Amino acid sequence: MHAVPPEVLAAVLAWLDPWDLARACRVCRAWHAVCLDESVWAHAARDTPLDAALQSTVPLFVGAATLGDVQRRWHARRHAWGRTHPIPPALYPRRTVYRPPDAAAQTHVERVAIEYVSPSHSPSQGILIESTSANLRALDAATGAVLWATPPVEDDVLSRKHLGVSRGWLLQDEYMPTRAHLWRATRGHRSAARGQFAWHRSWAEPGRALVLAYPILAWYVRRSRSKKDDQYVETDVRTARVVRTYPLDNTLHEAYRVQALALDDDYVFAAGQWRDNVAILHRASGRAAWTLPGHIRAHGAPVCYCSETARPAERGAFARRSVVHTPAPVWVQTLPDWRPPRTPTYTWYEWKAIAVDRASHTLLFLGEDALLVVPAYAARLRGEAAPAPYLYLLPGGDAAPDKARGIAACDGRVAVLWRTLTLLDLQPRARAASDAAPLVVYDYAAPADDTFAGCDGIAMDATSIYAVVNDRCASADAPHAARRVAGFHFDAIAER
């Protein structure tokens, strides 16, 4: 890789934004051509005259009258370099060891997120970002074509819990996580297709719950292992400044066990590792606007629904299930007075994820064996009427061996990933008069019983669900089943 001569670097640094300089140094450990692009040169006017001493002493500036001339000359050199060297995203994993090419097939896709190259959210313009056990890569959501991929690497990170994409920014963490990394698309929103992401900064010990909603990166910080003094923190990714923080311990029982966060313009949604850890907070103050135990105490247990046995269906298709009323489980009825037992043998109940469907104004909390749905939450919280949540209980209950793991929502539809793939229509277009539930449920009949076993990556757009599946096509180089992303149309299935 061709590095810029030191004298050229010294001459160019005068026009660099401090964040661009930091990214270049910490990402590349040197100054490489891939790091200089439009985002760097935009900080100075192209008609800026050059110092005469630079024009005579720096080869890059000889014959250049303005900064624009230097920019065009630099780009010509960069593009000439790029024709002979593939330009991956400027990612710098720790303790990097490159895998041999024949081992690339053994990597496992762990997380998947979807980003759009235009605000219209057209499915034909969606880009899938995959986080694997070895690298990051982007796929065209319509064709499955690989748009870019980082070189396969291997380090001490075996799993990544979070992957978020928002308006050209990408959030990824290391396992536990010990660090959270934020990347910025260096050519604006559309650069997600080109793969030109530059490292922005990292945070140590950010907590288990992270959410990226540009320009805000929100998480909770565990201040102490012995005291419940955890903080909710919002940071502006553009300036890396903390814009809001307040304690969580007054709202959530055992606040340090928060597992999932989400937010909108007015509220923060939090869920944790106990059944009573479900809350909606005022984003400005941190004051609790609604909690599940408080709702049950004031209004009784939510209405509960479950699915009857699905009718026979062909493999590789969705089958509609009949949804009926069911009595509330014991844990729901006793939740206001419930306290976690002080025994080390107790198995925690986890609320896995939170999703907000903006089309139907519905808030969704995914637990191990149930989906808590809060319709029209914002309008009811602002008005006098209390939220009217209901529960959809997954078949098998808490005795099911395979718990729910992932959720995605878009345009009034919700996809839940557990031992199968379930699609819930919150705004059913056609519903029989006998249907008692406010939703319609479809289950996917997978080709194999273990298609979704151990998988928890899921994303969704207006026409399809993109879920991580086990690939049974093992080979001599990859004897164990790998994981990949498959696209499921609502009326059929199309493998990506």
Secondary structure, DSSP 8 states (H G I E B T S, - for coil): --B--HHHHHHHGGG--HHHHHHHHHHHSS-BGGG-SHHHHTTS-TT-B--HHHHHH-GGGTT--BHHHHHHHHHHHHHHHHHHS----B---TT-EE--GGGGGG-BEEEEEEEESSTT--GGGEEEEEEESS-EEEEETTT--EEEE---EE-S------EEEETTEEEEE-STTSEEEEEEETT-GGGGTTT-EEEEEEEES--S-EEEETTEEEEEE---SSS---EEEEEETTTTEEEEEEESTTTSTTGGGEEEEEE-SSEEEEEESSTT-EEEEETTT--EEEEHHHHHHHH-S-EEEEE-------TTEEEEE-EEEE---HHHHTGGG----S-TT-----EEEEEEETTTTEEEEEESSEEEEEETHHHHHHSSS----EEEE-TTGGG-SS---EEEEETTEEEEESSSEEEEESS-SS--TT--SSSEEEEEE-SSTTTTTT---EEE-SSEEEEEEEE----SS--S-EEEEEEEESSS-B--
